[in-house]
């Protein structure tokens, strides 16, 4: 066994918050000592390089025996420097503010690049399903023993042997289209019909294919097929400069732009190990919560529309519009874009509306919102329709690593803002709301509770901003630290977007982005819809879909 | 039912008279970028800063021989209204305005050009 090389950086971390994780690492060392090749740590990230064949076993042990969840999984192409591909498994233990990043190296020297393999963990950890298929498509590393080895991201017209995220694949190349077929799962039997919906839908939404197998009205199986708008964002990141990459991150998922931009910037700030000014932290928090507000209110409006309750929808949409107008006044953009940058924020909130005026307006919006929620939940025709509809059971949600309000509505007490605090969340008082039933009702409830909490959080943050302004200890109202050189390194950035945990893993080499893995919450939540619709009737599908508020754009990256 | 009616009446009409009555965007709005040809030095900083490549610098040919004109084209069709051009411009020649009514039937109408003879 090689000597362990452990280096702790000075990033201020609370040792109590990561104690669970360090304990787990001690256990791993004890049980799998000879399999661990090297260990490094920086901040709350613990990197363990393990032998290729042992990874599946260690993942299994962490997941099944130590409550560690698979947060994301991805590959990198390090052939230029080390002659290997790596596959990384990012785990986080429930209740601990730390990440364990298990990595394996797949030697590519002198080997047939078409036959590189690693052992699939999907049979044991269902949440790895899409990640492994994505790695197969994008890197050509085969997940050996995967129960469903079909293509995921790439379509049948994409030629064999072309792997876009390999470094030798040129971004400007246009491979020819070839003929191929995609096999859908077959559900057969007397009286069973297939309904194929999409990829083109009624209404201005993005493309996705839904294949229902129905026996009369009840849905007995649903297979979804996505990635029609796969844009190669991760490849694009590797080919643009870092300052421009912030804007790209901001546009990955249109209505979650702040969450994406902040996650990306936080990853870079970790690499540089720079602390952003307190003022910038609070402004970021306010922006993140404003984003949650208009998204959640919009989702509630959508749910009211889909149950056929236009009066409720109109009231909710009115409020959403007011919130977006407030965004526009504060930031110059209805979708809160162009505010976040590496090292802080680009603009102060000190524009036209003064803080007391802002607080008054928010209070009036909150009053309107409470009124709206009472109005909605007092309407029996609405409640009847959403109760017991689209249930996602806790065990399913947990197995698929469902995130965000959907997870919280299914009894999973998980919120990045509390579990992995960032920006100014550690200094705010807030509750995380959990519902047990996992139906559309629970999801609506969780959202409405979160909206109320967001109003309170924005209020707290604004008051702190006001006191920061007047306090003597902070003479300058700096909102940004200058970032000159970005050293080589890698780090995770994470936020809780309105849809849930958004994770970035960024690796910098020679001042360029070497690899940027984006994991949008919808990537975790889409597979859950196949379970949510079971035993429901076809007309409830749009409602269930809306209640899960899934992003196509964030998924098809 | 009574409550529904009450809510509806209480809210009243919230839609505005736009476009009859103009709806002015707030100060600080990130709208259509405009270049002041008097201040612009054709240095090309904005061209390099533009992520989507919506600003480009061309060298035009005059009637007689060779290049004798520089043209900066700004394409609102590709602009993402990030305002980076405004930040990098040392001369304050390019600014994001409060203008947002950009819909057009042709692509050409979305572009603006400024020219300078060398």
Interface residues (C-beta under 8 A of the other chain):
Chain A: X240 X243 X244 X247 X248 X251 X311 X315 X318 X328 X329 X331 X332 X333 X337 X338 X346 X347 X351 X352 X371 X375 X378
Chain B: X3 X4 X7 X8 X11 X14 X25 X26 X27 X28 X29 X30 X51 X80 X81 X82 X83 X84 X87 X96
